[in-house]
Amino acid sequence: MEKTNEIRQEILKVAQRIFSHYGFGKTTMELIAKEAGKGKSTLYYYFKSKEEIYASVIENEGNFIQNELLKIINSAGDTKTIFRKYSLKRFELAKIVVNYFNVVKDEYLTHYNIIQKYRKKHDEFELMAIKQILLKGISNNELNLNENQVDDVALGIAAAVKGLEIPFLIERQSNTIENKIDILLNLFFYGLLKK
């Protein structure tokens, strides 16, 4: 059983690299098999289709991202610092796990059924993560917020962070992302009005 899992993971590692280089449409089972040093029949023993391999790659990348972000959520620090670390890590990971973020940013490709599932999963995780940070801030008496407001505030923050995906992921403006995150966090934490 361990050997089976090892071969499966080896195929997924190769497939991850190929999907990120060629995209879903141009990647074939033949190419994955060749690059993995396996016969095409071996691929079909472990996976029913290219779509199943892609879904497994996306799932692995999504789990990696969530585990990395959970480390930040559970780390020590004030709420603003945790939000900043979380946001920066989120975009840093986008450079590493290309396949997952291609799914997150592009909802209109031919493999929509895969995209829809993982976009929803990503959005649910994002809301849960932001709520967790907000609740931690409330319990530390750092935020002028009560628990009844957490859902609405988390939704607003998630939408704002998602809005940064376009310049970062599509337009590749990664050199300004840190500044944009700082502006966004200052807006959330200090508002626009002069005191």
C-alpha positions as CSV (number, residue, x, y, z in Angstrom):
1,M,0.0,0.0,0.0
2,E,2.9,2.4,0.8
3,K,4.4,1.7,-2.6
4,T,1.1,2.5,-4.3
5,N,0.8,5.8,-2.5
6,E,4.5,6.6,-3.3
7,I,3.9,6.0,-7.0
8,R,0.7,8.1,-6.9
9,Q,2.5,11.0,-5.3
10,E,5.3,10.7,-7.8
11,I,2.8,11.0,-10.6
12,L,1.1,14.0,-9.0
13,K,4.4,15.8,-8.5
14,V,5.3,15.4,-12.2
15,A,1.7,16.4,-13.1
16,Q,1.9,19.5,-11.0
17,R,4.9,20.7,-12.8
18,I,3.5,20.0,-16.2
19,F,0.1,21.5,-15.5
20,S,1.7,24.7,-14.2
21,H,3.9,24.9,-17.3
22,Y,1.5,23.9,-20.1
23,G,-1.9,24.6,-18.4
24,F,-4.8,22.1,-18.3
25,G,-5.7,22.2,-22.0
26,K,-2.3,21.4,-23.4
27,T,-1.3,18.8,-20.8
28,T,-2.0,15.2,-21.9
29,M,-1.9,11.8,-20.2
30,E,0.9,10.8,-22.6
31,L,3.0,13.8,-21.5
32,I,2.5,13.1,-17.8
33,A,3.3,9.4,-18.3
34,K,6.5,10.2,-20.3
35,E,7.7,12.8,-17.8
36,A,7.0,10.4,-14.9
37,G,8.8,7.6,-16.6
38,K,5.7,5.4,-16.5
39,G,3.5,3.8,-19.1
40,K,0.2,5.4,-19.9
41,S,-1.6,2.3,-18.5
42,T,0.1,2.9,-15.1
43,L,-1.4,6.4,-15.0
44,Y,-4.9,4.9,-15.7
45,Y,-4.3,2.4,-12.9
46,Y,-4.0,5.3,-10.4
47,F,-6.2,7.9,-12.0
48,K,-9.3,7.6,-14.2
49,S,-8.6,10.7,-16.3
50,K,-6.5,13.8,-16.7
51,E,-9.3,15.7,-14.8
52,E,-8.9,13.4,-11.8
53,I,-5.1,14.0,-11.8
54,Y,-5.7,17.7,-12.1
55,A,-8.2,17.7,-9.2
56,S,-5.7,15.7,-7.1
57,V,-3.0,18.3,-7.9
58,I,-5.3,21.1,-7.0
59,E,-6.4,19.4,-3.7
60,N,-2.7,18.8,-2.7
61,E,-1.8,22.5,-3.4
62,G,-4.9,23.7,-1.6
63,N,-4.1,21.6,1.5
64,F,-0.5,22.9,1.5
65,I,-1.8,26.5,1.3
66,Q,-4.3,26.0,4.1
67,N,-1.7,24.4,6.4
68,E,0.7,27.2,5.8
69,L,-1.9,29.9,6.5
70,L,-3.2,28.1,9.6
71,K,0.3,28.3,11.1
72,I,0.1,32.1,10.7
73,I,-3.5,32.3,12.1
74,N,-2.4,30.4,15.2
75,S,0.8,32.4,15.7
76,A,1.4,35.0,18.3
77,G,0.9,38.7,17.6
78,D,-1.6,41.4,17.5
79,T,-4.5,41.2,15.1
80,K,-3.1,43.6,12.5
81,T,0.2,41.8,12.5
82,I,-1.4,38.5,12.0
83,F,-3.6,39.9,9.2
84,R,-0.6,41.3,7.5
85,K,1.4,38.1,7.7
86,Y,-1.6,36.1,6.5
87,S,-2.2,38.4,3.5
88,L,1.5,38.5,2.5
89,K,1.8,34.7,2.9
90,R,-1.3,34.2,0.8
91,F,0.2,36.1,-2.1
92,E,3.6,34.5,-1.6
93,L,2.1,31.1,-1.9
94,A,0.4,32.2,-5.1
95,K,3.8,32.3,-6.8
96,I,4.6,28.8,-5.6
97,V,1.3,26.9,-6.2
98,V,0.4,28.1,-9.6
99,N,-2.2,25.4,-10.4
100,Y,-4.3,26.1,-7.4
101,F,-4.3,29.8,-7.9
102,N,-5.0,29.4,-11.7
103,V,-8.2,27.6,-10.5
104,V,-8.9,30.3,-8.0
105,K,-8.5,33.2,-10.4
106,D,-10.2,31.6,-13.5
107,E,-13.7,30.4,-13.1
108,Y,-14.6,30.2,-16.8
109,L,-12.3,27.6,-18.2
110,T,-13.5,24.4,-19.9
111,H,-12.9,22.4,-16.6
112,Y,-15.4,24.5,-14.7
113,N,-16.7,21.6,-12.5
114,I,-13.2,21.3,-11.0
115,I,-12.8,25.0,-10.7
116,Q,-16.2,25.5,-9.0
117,K,-15.5,22.9,-6.3
118,Y,-12.1,24.4,-5.4
119,R,-13.1,28.0,-5.7
120,K,-15.9,27.3,-3.2
121,K,-13.5,25.4,-0.9
122,H,-11.0,28.3,-1.1
123,D,-13.6,30.9,-0.3
124,E,-15.0,29.0,2.6
125,F,-11.4,28.5,4.0
126,E,-10.7,32.3,3.5
127,L,-13.9,33.3,5.4
128,M,-13.1,30.8,8.3
129,A,-9.5,32.1,8.5
130,I,-10.5,35.8,8.6
131,K,-13.2,35.0,11.2
132,Q,-10.7,33.2,13.3
133,I,-8.3,36.2,13.3
134,L,-11.2,38.6,14.1
135,L,-12.4,36.4,17.0
136,K,-8.8,36.2,18.4
137,G,-8.7,40.1,18.2
138,I,-12.0,40.4,20.0
139,S,-10.9,38.0,22.8
140,N,-7.6,40.0,23.1
141,N,-9.7,43.2,23.4
142,E,-8.0,44.7,20.4
143,L,-11.0,45.3,18.1
144,N,-14.0,47.5,18.5
145,L,-16.2,44.7,17.2
146,N,-18.6,42.2,18.7
147,E,-19.1,38.6,17.8
148,N,-22.4,39.4,16.0
149,Q,-20.5,41.6,13.5
150,V,-17.7,39.1,12.7
151,D,-19.5,37.4,9.7
152,D,-20.2,40.7,7.9
153,V,-16.7,42.2,8.6
154,A,-15.0,38.9,7.5
155,L,-17.0,39.0,4.3
156,G,-15.9,42.6,3.6
157,I,-12.2,41.8,4.3
158,A,-12.4,38.6,2.2
159,A,-13.8,40.6,-0.7
160,A,-11.1,43.3,-0.4
161,V,-8.3,40.8,-0.3
162,K,-9.8,38.9,-3.2
163,G,-9.8,42.3,-5.1
164,L,-6.0,42.3,-4.8
165,E,-5.9,39.0,-6.7
166,I,-6.4,40.7,-10.1
167,P,-3.4,43.0,-10.0
168,F,-1.3,40.4,-8.3
169,L,-2.2,37.2,-10.2
170,I,-3.4,38.4,-13.5
171,E,-1.5,41.7,-14.1
172,R,1.6,40.4,-12.1
173,Q,2.0,43.5,-10.0
174,S,3.7,41.6,-7.2
175,N,6.2,44.4,-6.5
176,T,3.4,46.6,-5.1
177,I,1.4,44.0,-3.2
178,E,3.0,44.7,0.2
179,N,2.1,48.4,-0.1
180,K,-1.4,47.6,-1.2
181,I,-1.9,45.2,1.8
182,D,-0.6,47.9,4.2
183,I,-3.0,50.5,2.8
184,L,-5.9,48.0,3.0
185,L,-5.1,47.1,6.6
186,N,-4.7,50.7,7.6
187,L,-8.1,51.4,6.1
188,F,-9.7,48.5,8.0
189,F,-8.0,49.2,11.3
190,Y,-8.0,53.0,11.4
191,G,-10.7,54.1,8.9
192,L,-10.7,57.1,6.7
193,L,-11.8,59.8,9.0
194,K,-9.4,62.1,10.9
195,K,-9.7,61.7,14.6
